[in-house]
Amino acid sequence: MLVLSRQRDESIMIGDQIKITIVDIRGDKIRIGIDAPANVAVHREEVYQAIKNQAEAPGQQEG
């Protein structure tokens, strides 16, 4: 895992098309903004896992 330090209003680029910007810092929480192409899905990890589990569920019921 790459760990980077950023301050408010600073950004990180992932490739040429994804930009992550630190929008706000309050205590132990940060707010980030993500600019990505429309064809790139962006989800919080727990939402991603729920989507993944739901997609796999029909395959588990068959058999």
C-alpha positions as CSV (number, residue, x, y, z in Angstrom):
1,M,0.0,0.0,0.0
2,L,1.3,3.4,-0.9
3,V,0.7,6.0,1.8
4,L,0.8,9.7,0.9
5,S,0.4,12.8,3.1
6,R,-1.7,15.6,1.7
7,Q,-3.1,18.8,3.1
8,R,-6.5,20.4,2.4
9,D,-6.9,21.4,-1.3
10,E,-4.1,19.1,-2.4
11,S,-4.6,16.3,-4.8
12,I,-3.4,12.8,-5.8
13,M,-3.5,11.6,-9.4
14,I,-4.2,8.0,-10.3
15,G,-3.2,7.5,-13.8
16,D,-4.2,10.3,-16.2
17,Q,-7.9,10.3,-15.5
18,I,-8.6,9.9,-11.7
19,K,-8.0,12.8,-9.4
20,I,-8.5,12.6,-5.6
21,T,-8.6,15.9,-3.7
22,I,-8.7,16.5,0.0
23,V,-11.7,18.8,0.4
24,D,-11.9,19.1,4.2
25,I,-10.3,17.9,7.4
26,R,-12.3,17.9,10.7
27,G,-10.7,16.0,13.6
28,D,-10.2,12.4,12.7
29,K,-12.3,12.6,9.5
30,I,-11.5,13.9,6.0
31,R,-13.7,14.6,3.1
32,I,-12.4,13.7,-0.3
33,G,-13.5,14.6,-3.8
34,I,-13.0,12.2,-6.7
35,D,-12.9,13.2,-10.3
36,A,-13.1,10.1,-12.5
37,P,-14.5,9.2,-15.9
38,A,-18.2,8.2,-16.0
39,N,-17.3,4.6,-16.9
40,V,-15.3,4.1,-13.6
41,A,-17.4,3.0,-10.7
42,V,-16.6,4.8,-7.4
43,H,-18.1,3.4,-4.2
44,R,-17.3,3.3,-0.5
45,E,-15.8,-0.1,0.4
46,E,-18.8,-1.3,2.3
47,V,-21.1,-0.4,-0.7
48,Y,-18.7,-2.1,-3.1
49,Q,-18.7,-5.3,-0.9
50,A,-22.6,-5.3,-0.7
51,I,-22.8,-5.0,-4.5
52,K,-20.2,-7.7,-5.0
53,N,-22.0,-10.0,-2.5
54,Q,-25.4,-9.4,-4.1
55,A,-23.9,-10.2,-7.6
56,E,-22.4,-13.5,-6.2
57,A,-25.6,-14.6,-4.3
58,P,-27.5,-16.1,-7.3
59,G,-24.5,-18.4,-8.1
60,Q,-24.5,-19.6,-4.5
61,Q,-28.1,-20.6,-4.6
62,E,-27.8,-22.8,-7.7
63,G,-26.3,-26.2,-7.5
